[in-house]
């Protein structure tokens, strides 16, 4: 699962530049959390577009993620990005005061969608396309919020497993404290991805690589020595989150249906 980080960097910076130019955009915008994925995405965007054309929004909730917000701020300053810090606490607290509930997961989902709502607002204000930061591991497991952190215009990291993003981060000189930081979706204090999933990203990525990239069956993966309960859980998460990886289905009625027959990039010059 090792990558050639120099080659991947060139490929992804070209991808960002070319995709934005297709739609006459010169600027990109992203949410900078202080974590690994958004840091790598910010580095790629700065190199692809120039730091003056990248806007980083830092969207903390109260003081819960003060250290992460500070790391994000330092990262943006180091890259020379345009930066805005917006506390989402007033919006979140007002909503849950009017509509109280106890589930931390649902509150976390609301926070993720509030952040993305702000990103789309500034995307329109600044005429900047939103760069997604979800990696391949998260997309395959469905470990993300629909219309929250999974929303974007383009997703440069979507075909890199979490462990591969870490390899790229080292190559791009992302600060060591970010690379070594415990991965978190920033949903509540003390929350971490691996504790929620019950597995390390290293173990998850090895199983995913066997199943997705090498097309091995469950039986074949188990023969490699992976524990049955781990494989069962990972494959179950893939199956249960399939709906998150598709556009909403449209029933076919006409001769040319959006998403079935009419795909604009293909039809553009016809």
C-alpha positions as CSV (number, residue, x, y, z in Angstrom):
1,X,0.0,0.0,0.0
2,X,3.0,2.3,-0.3
3,X,2.6,5.2,-2.7
4,X,5.1,7.3,-4.6
5,X,4.4,10.5,-2.8
6,X,6.2,12.7,-5.3
7,X,4.1,11.3,-8.2
8,X,0.9,11.5,-6.1
9,X,1.6,15.1,-5.3
10,X,2.1,16.1,-8.9
11,X,-1.1,14.2,-9.9
12,X,-3.3,15.7,-7.3
13,X,-2.0,19.3,-7.7
14,X,-2.7,19.0,-11.5
15,X,-6.1,17.5,-10.7
16,X,-7.1,20.5,-8.5
17,X,-5.9,23.0,-11.0
18,X,-7.5,21.4,-14.0
19,X,-10.9,20.7,-12.3
20,X,-11.2,24.3,-11.1
21,X,-10.2,25.6,-14.5
22,X,-13.0,23.5,-16.2
23,X,-15.6,25.7,-14.5
24,X,-13.6,29.0,-14.7
25,X,-12.8,29.0,-11.0
26,X,-9.4,30.3,-9.8
27,X,-9.9,29.9,-6.0
28,X,-10.5,26.9,-3.7
29,X,-11.9,26.9,-0.2
30,X,-11.8,24.2,2.5
31,X,-12.5,23.6,6.1
32,X,-9.2,23.4,8.1
33,X,-9.7,21.4,11.2
34,X,-6.2,21.0,12.5
35,X,-6.2,17.3,11.5
36,X,-4.2,15.4,9.0
37,X,-6.5,15.2,6.0
38,X,-7.4,18.9,5.8
39,X,-3.8,19.8,6.3
40,X,-2.7,17.7,3.3
41,X,-5.5,19.1,1.2
42,X,-4.5,22.6,2.1
43,X,-0.9,21.9,1.1
44,X,-2.0,20.5,-2.2
45,X,-4.3,23.4,-2.9
46,X,-1.6,26.0,-2.1
47,X,0.8,24.4,-4.5
48,X,-1.8,23.9,-7.2
49,X,-3.5,27.3,-7.1
50,X,-1.1,29.5,-5.2
51,X,-1.7,30.3,-1.5
52,X,-3.4,33.6,-2.3
53,X,-6.1,31.7,-4.1
54,X,-6.9,29.3,-1.2
55,X,-9.3,30.2,1.6
56,X,-9.2,28.2,4.8
57,X,-12.2,28.4,7.1
58,X,-11.6,27.4,10.8
59,X,-14.9,26.5,12.3
60,X,-14.6,25.5,16.0
61,X,-17.3,24.8,18.5
62,X,-16.7,26.9,21.7
63,X,-13.3,26.1,23.3
64,X,-13.8,22.3,22.9
65,X,-11.3,22.1,20.1
66,X,-9.0,25.0,21.1
67,X,-5.8,23.1,20.4
68,X,-7.0,21.9,17.0
69,X,-8.1,25.4,16.0
70,X,-4.7,26.7,17.0
71,X,-3.0,24.0,14.9
72,X,-5.2,24.9,12.0
73,X,-4.4,28.6,12.3
74,X,-0.7,27.9,12.4
75,X,-1.0,25.6,9.4
76,X,-2.8,28.3,7.4
77,X,-0.4,31.0,8.4
78,X,2.6,28.8,7.5
79,X,1.2,28.2,4.0
80,X,0.1,31.8,3.6
81,X,-3.6,31.1,3.0
82,X,-6.5,33.4,3.4
83,X,-8.0,32.5,6.8
84,X,-11.4,33.1,8.5
85,X,-12.2,31.8,12.0
86,X,-16.0,31.4,12.7
87,X,-17.3,30.0,16.0
88,X,-20.3,27.8,15.2
89,X,-21.5,27.7,18.8
90,X,-24.3,30.3,18.5
91,X,-26.0,28.5,15.7
92,X,-25.6,25.0,17.2
93,X,-26.6,26.1,20.7
94,X,-29.6,28.0,19.5
95,X,-30.9,25.0,17.5
96,X,-30.5,22.5,20.4
97,X,-32.0,24.9,22.9
98,X,-35.1,25.0,20.7
99,X,-34.9,21.3,19.8
100,X,-33.1,19.5,22.6
101,X,-31.8,15.9,22.3
102,X,-29.2,13.8,24.1
103,X,-27.5,12.0,21.2
104,X,-23.9,13.2,20.8
105,X,-23.8,11.6,17.3
106,X,-26.8,13.6,16.1
107,X,-25.4,16.8,17.6
108,X,-22.1,16.0,15.9
109,X,-23.8,15.5,12.5
110,X,-25.5,18.9,13.0
111,X,-22.2,20.5,13.7
112,X,-20.7,18.9,10.5
113,X,-23.6,20.2,8.4
114,X,-23.4,23.7,10.0
115,X,-19.7,23.8,9.0
116,X,-20.5,22.8,5.5
117,X,-23.3,25.3,5.3
118,X,-20.9,28.1,6.1
119,X,-18.4,26.7,3.6
120,X,-21.0,26.8,0.8
121,X,-22.0,30.3,1.8
122,X,-18.4,31.5,1.5
123,X,-17.9,29.5,-1.6
124,X,-20.6,31.6,-3.3
125,X,-19.2,34.9,-1.8
126,X,-15.7,34.2,-2.8
127,X,-16.4,32.3,-6.1
128,X,-14.3,29.5,-4.8
129,X,-14.9,25.7,-5.2
130,X,-15.0,23.6,-2.1
131,X,-12.2,21.0,-1.8
132,X,-13.3,17.9,0.1
133,X,-11.0,16.3,2.6
134,X,-12.6,12.8,3.0
135,X,-10.1,10.0,2.3
136,X,-10.8,6.6,0.7
137,X,-11.0,4.8,4.1
138,X,-13.7,7.1,5.3
139,X,-15.7,7.0,2.0
140,X,-15.7,3.2,2.0
141,X,-16.7,2.9,5.6
142,X,-19.3,5.6,5.3
143,X,-17.5,7.4,8.2
144,X,-18.7,10.8,7.5
145,X,-21.8,13.0,7.5
146,X,-23.9,13.4,4.3
147,X,-24.2,17.1,3.4
148,X,-21.6,17.6,6.1
149,X,-17.9,16.7,5.8
150,X,-18.7,14.4,2.8
151,X,-20.0,17.4,0.7
152,X,-17.7,19.1,-1.7
153,X,-17.2,20.1,-5.3
154,X,-14.0,18.0,-5.9
155,X,-12.3,15.6,-3.5
156,X,-8.5,15.3,-4.1
157,X,-8.0,12.7,-1.3
158,X,-10.8,10.4,-2.2
159,X,-8.6,7.6,-3.7
160,X,-6.0,7.6,-0.9
161,X,-6.4,5.4,2.2
162,X,-5.8,7.1,5.5
163,X,-2.4,5.5,5.9
164,X,-1.5,6.7,2.4
165,X,-2.6,10.3,3.3
166,X,-0.1,10.0,6.2
167,X,2.7,9.0,3.8
168,X,1.9,12.0,1.5
169,X,1.8,14.3,4.6
170,X,5.4,13.4,5.5
171,X,6.5,14.1,2.0
172,X,4.8,17.5,2.0
173,X,6.4,18.4,5.3
174,X,3.1,18.7,7.3
175,X,4.1,19.4,10.9
176,X,4.8,16.2,12.9
177,X,2.4,17.1,15.6
178,X,-0.5,17.0,13.0
179,X,0.7,13.7,11.5
180,X,0.9,12.0,14.9
181,X,-2.3,13.5,16.2
182,X,-5.1,11.0,17.1
183,X,-7.6,11.2,14.2
184,X,-10.9,12.8,15.2
185,X,-14.0,14.0,13.4
186,X,-14.2,16.9,15.9
187,X,-17.7,16.0,17.0
188,X,-17.2,16.2,20.8
189,X,-14.4,16.4,23.3
190,X,-12.3,13.3,23.5
191,X,-13.9,11.7,20.4
192,X,-11.5,9.8,18.1
193,X,-12.1,7.9,14.9
194,X,-10.4,4.7,15.9
195,X,-12.1,4.4,19.3
196,X,-15.5,4.8,17.6
197,X,-14.6,2.3,14.9
198,X,-13.0,-0.1,17.3
199,X,-10.1,-0.7,14.9
200,X,-6.9,1.1,14.0
201,X,-6.7,2.7,10.6
202,X,-3.7,0.5,9.9
203,X,-5.8,-2.7,10.3
204,X,-8.8,-1.2,8.5
205,X,-6.7,-0.1,5.5
206,X,-5.1,-3.5,5.1
207,X,-8.5,-5.2,4.9
208,X,-10.0,-2.6,2.6
209,X,-7.0,-2.9,0.3
210,X,-7.4,-6.7,0.1
211,X,-11.2,-6.4,-0.6
212,X,-11.4,-3.3,-2.8
213,X,-8.1,-3.0,-4.7
214,X,-7.2,-6.7,-4.9
215,X,-10.9,-7.8,-5.2
216,X,-10.5,-10.6,-2.7
217,X,-13.5,-12.3,-1.1
218,X,-14.1,-12.5,2.6
219,X,-12.9,-16.1,2.6
220,X,-9.7,-15.1,0.8
221,X,-9.1,-12.2,3.3
222,X,-9.6,-14.5,6.2
223,X,-7.0,-16.9,4.8
224,X,-4.5,-14.1,5.0
225,X,-4.9,-14.3,8.8
226,X,-7.2,-11.4,9.5
227,X,-9.6,-11.9,12.5
228,X,-13.1,-12.8,11.4
229,X,-14.8,-10.2,13.6
230,X,-12.6,-7.4,12.1
231,X,-13.3,-8.5,8.6
232,X,-17.0,-8.9,9.3
233,X,-17.3,-5.5,10.8
234,X,-15.4,-3.7,8.0
235,X,-17.3,-5.4,5.2
236,X,-20.6,-4.7,7.0
237,X,-19.7,-1.0,7.2
238,X,-19.0,-0.9,3.5
239,X,-22.3,-2.6,2.7
240,X,-24.3,-0.5,5.1
241,X,-23.0,2.8,3.8
242,X,-23.4,2.2,0.1
243,X,-26.1,4.8,-0.1
244,X,-23.7,7.5,0.9
245,X,-21.5,6.9,-2.2
246,X,-24.3,7.5,-4.8
247,X,-26.2,10.4,-6.1
248,X,-29.9,10.2,-5.3
249,X,-31.5,7.7,-7.7
250,X,-33.7,9.2,-10.4
251,X,-36.3,6.9,-12.1
252,X,-35.8,6.8,-15.8
253,X,-38.9,8.2,-17.7
254,X,-37.5,10.1,-20.7
255,X,-35.1,9.2,-23.4
256,X,-32.2,11.0,-21.8
257,X,-32.2,11.1,-18.0
258,X,-29.8,13.1,-15.8
259,X,-27.3,10.7,-14.2
260,X,-28.2,7.9,-16.6
261,X,-27.7,9.2,-20.2
262,X,-26.9,12.9,-19.9
263,X,-23.5,13.5,-18.3
264,X,-22.5,17.0,-19.0
265,X,-18.7,16.7,-19.4
266,X,-19.3,13.9,-22.0
267,X,-21.9,15.8,-23.8
268,X,-20.3,19.3,-23.6
269,X,-19.0,19.4,-27.2
270,X,-21.6,17.3,-28.9
